[in-house]
Amino acid sequence: MKKVYAVVPAFLFVFASVCAQNDSASLRVDTVPLQQPEINVNEKPKEVYKMNWAADIPVTATGTLWSLYAFTKIYSKDPTDEETVLALNRSDVNRFDRRGIRPYNKKVDDISYLPFYGSMPVPVFFLFDKAMRKDIAKLSFLYLEAMSITGLLYTGSTYFTNRYRPYVYHEETPLDYRTRGGGKNSFYAGHVALVATSTFFFAQVWADYHPHSKAKWVWYGLAGAATGATAWWRHRGGLHFPSDILLGLTQGTLTGILVPKLHKTKLIKNPNLSITPFTGLSHGLSVRYKLQ
């Protein structure tokens, strides 16, 4: 089974690469007027992304260190006593989320880890593209930055918030599982956020390095499919309410796309713009722009 999951991404990468080559050939043969010089759509900018180390290093370091610390805490919360769990009432859950109350399903929970673990080693795929391979160190750091931001936001929310998972409200879930400390980690959907960050990051980087290739939509589609599948399985397993999933999906997608985009624009080089992490009662990023 593991071999299958390793072969499928490789096959899809080859498929997207072939599409990219076909797109380039089509543009050269069919769409370029004879009176104009030939446009080489495969020509890459000298530098696709610009780094601002004064901002990138503190953001990445803060997000990474906090995430490593918080992950050890959010999965070791104190159990909930049986009286409290048995007293929970479905009517206390808002109407939108009430439909998400389901018994815990271990089989579905295990399946949801397939895209989760499968999407983590994204930098490996940079090695299969000549242009991206040259920037492997920079792209790997950007990927770490994107994942550290998602890690900081997710673990910060779960660390400071105790929201019971949907299965805790369902009487078919074994009581010993309903009372476990991890049952208070519903807010918000971390698996969904991490898969979205990882897959949409790769899709955006591919699009930036191959702006004329229609194959980029293959990667956006795969990112959406992987994120959607993770979201569905986390819902069916009784692990997150719909609002938790929507928040995780939105945050992860935006982070995966915006981290590369912000490094591609001139904003990151603007001395009037500053992006700094902050900690205290809450954790996050502070973005300031000085008007002249």
N, C-alpha and C positions, 0 to 999 in steps of 0.2 A: 504493500500500500504506500509506503514512504517513497518507493521508487516512482510510483505513478505521479505523486504530487511534485516530485522533482522534475519529471519529464514534461508535464503539462506546461509549466511556466516557460521552459526552454523552447518548446514547440511554438508557443504563442509569440515569444520574442523573435524567432526566426520568421514567423508569418508576418509580423509587423514590419520587420526589416525588408522582406521581399516587397511588401506593399509600398514601402518608402521608395525603393528603387524603381518600382513601376510608375509611381507618381512622378518621380523626377524625369523619367524617360518620356512620359506622356506630355509633361509640360514643355520639354525641349522640342518634341517633334510636332505636337499638335497646336500649341497655343502661342508659340513665339513667332511673330511676324518675320517674314523673310528680310524686310528692309531694316530690321533692328538687330543689333548685336546679340548673340546668344547669351542668355542669362543662366549662370550656373547656380541652380537652386540648392546644390549641396554645399556651397561655400559657407563656411561658418564664420561668425564674428571672431576677431582676435581674442576677445574675452567676453564670455556670455554673462558672467556674474562678477560683481565687484564686492569685495569684503570690506567691512568696517570693523576692524578687530577691536577697537575701543568699545564698541557696543556688542559685537558678536560673542566675544570671549566671556564677559560678565553674564550675559543672558544665558549662554549655554552652560556655563559652570554652575550658576545658581539653580537653573532648572534641573540639571543632572544630579547635583548634590542633594537638593531637596527631595527629588523623586526617590533616590536611593534610600534616604532616611525614612520618608513617609511610607514607602512600600512595606517596610518592616513593621510599621505601626497599624496600618489600616487592615491588615490581615491577621492581626493579633488582638483585636478588640475584645473586651470582656463580654462573656455570654450574657444574654438577656434571661431573666428569671421566667419560669414557666407561667406564673400568674400574670405577668405583663403581656406575654404572648397570647395567652388564652383570652385575655380581655380585649384584644384588638378587634376592631369592628370595621367591616368593609365600607360602611357608610362614611367613615372618617376619611376615606380616599376620595379625591375629587372625581367627578364623573368621567372626565377624559381619561384618567389613568385607571379607573376601576375595571375597565375591560382587560387590563393587563394582569389581573390577579389569576394566577394559575399555580397548580402544584409543581414542585420541583421535579425536573426531568433530567436525570444524570446523563442519559444517552445523548440528548440534545446539547447539554452543557459541554460534553466532551467533543462533539462535532464542531461546536463554535470555536474551538481552539485551533482547528485546521487552518482557516485563513489568518488567524491571529499569529501563529508561529510562522506560517508560510510567507507572510508579508514583511517580517522583520528584517531578513537579510537583503534588503533592496540594493545596497551598494554593490553587491556581487554582480548585478545585471549591468552596472556601468562598464564593466570590463568587456562586455560584448560589443560595445560601440566604440569605434576608433576615436571620435571627437570627445566623447565623455570619458573614455579611458585616460586621456591626457590630463583631465582635470579631476581624477579620482579622489585625490586628497581633499580638494576644495569641496567637491560634491558630498563626500562622506562627512565632512564637518558640517555642511549645511543640513544634511539629513539628521545628524546628531542634534543640531540646534532645533530643528522642527520637532523632533521626538521629545527633546527636553522641555520644550514649551508645553506640549500636550501633557507630558508627565507631570509638570508642575501644576497645571490647571486642574487635571483630573485628581491627582493625589491630594492637592490642597482642598478641593471640594469634599472628597470622601473623608479626609482627615478631620475636618471641622464640622461635618454634617453626618448625622445618624438618621438615615431614612431606611426603613425596613424594606427588604426586597418583596416583590409580589408573592412569592411562595410562602412567606412568613404568615400571610393572611389566610392561606388556604389550609383547611383542616386535613386534606389528604397528604400533605407533607408531614413526614415523621416529626414528632415533637422535638426530638433531640437535634434535628437539623434546623428546625425553626428557631431554636434558642441560641444557636451558635453565633459567635461574634461577627462572622462574615455576613450574616443575614442583615446587618445594618449598613451595607455598602451599596445601596441601590443608586444613590445620586453621585455621579451620573454614570453613563455606560462607558467605562474605560476601554473595554475590548473594541467597541465600535469606533471610538475616537482614535485609538492607536492604529487600527487597520486603515481608517480613512486617511489619517496623516501620512502613513507610509506609502500607500498606493497612489494617492493623488499627488504626493510629492514626486514620485517617479514619473507619473503622467505629465506633470507640469514641466519637469526638467527635460523630458523627451521632446515636448512641444517647443521648448525654448531652443533646443539644439537642432531641431528639425522643423522649423516654422512652416515650411512649404509642403510638408508631408501629410497626407490624409491619414496615414497610419497612426497619428497621434490620437485620433478618435477611438482607435482600438484600445489604447491604454486608458483613456478616460472611461471607456465603457467597462473595461475589466476592473478598474478602481471602483466604479459604482456598483458593479456586480458583487465584488468581494465585500464591500462595506454593507451593501444591502443584505447579503446572505448572513453576515455576522449579526446584523441588527435583528433579522428575523429569528435566528436561532437563539439569541439572548432573550428575545421576547417569549418564544415558545418554551424555553426552559424555565420560565418563571423567575428570571434573574433581574429584569429591569422593567420599569413602567414605561409606557410610550413616551412620556415627556423626557425621561432620562435618556432614552435612545435617540430622540430627536436632537437633544442638546449635544450628545456625544458625536452624532453624525455631523452636525453643523460645525462644531468646534474643530473636529478633526479634519474635515474637508477644507475649511478656511485656512487652517494652519499649514496643511500640506501644500496648498496653492500659493498662499501669500508669502511664505518664507522665501521661496525662490523668486517670486515676482518683486518683492521689496529689494532684493539684491540685484535685480536686473535694471531697475529704474534709477534715475539720478537722485531720487529722494534720499537714498542711503548715504550719498556723498554730500548732501546739503548740510553745512555747518549749523543751520538753524534748527535741524531736526535731531532730537535725542531720544533714544530708546533705552530705558534702564529698568532693571528688575527691582521690585520692592518686597519686603517681608515685614511681618508684624502680626497683627490680628488676622490679616489675610495675605495672600501671596499672588503676585501677578507681574505685569509689565506696565510701565509708565511711558506713554508716548507724548512728547512735547514738541510743539513747533513754534518758533519765535517769529512773530510777524514784524516785518521791517517797516 
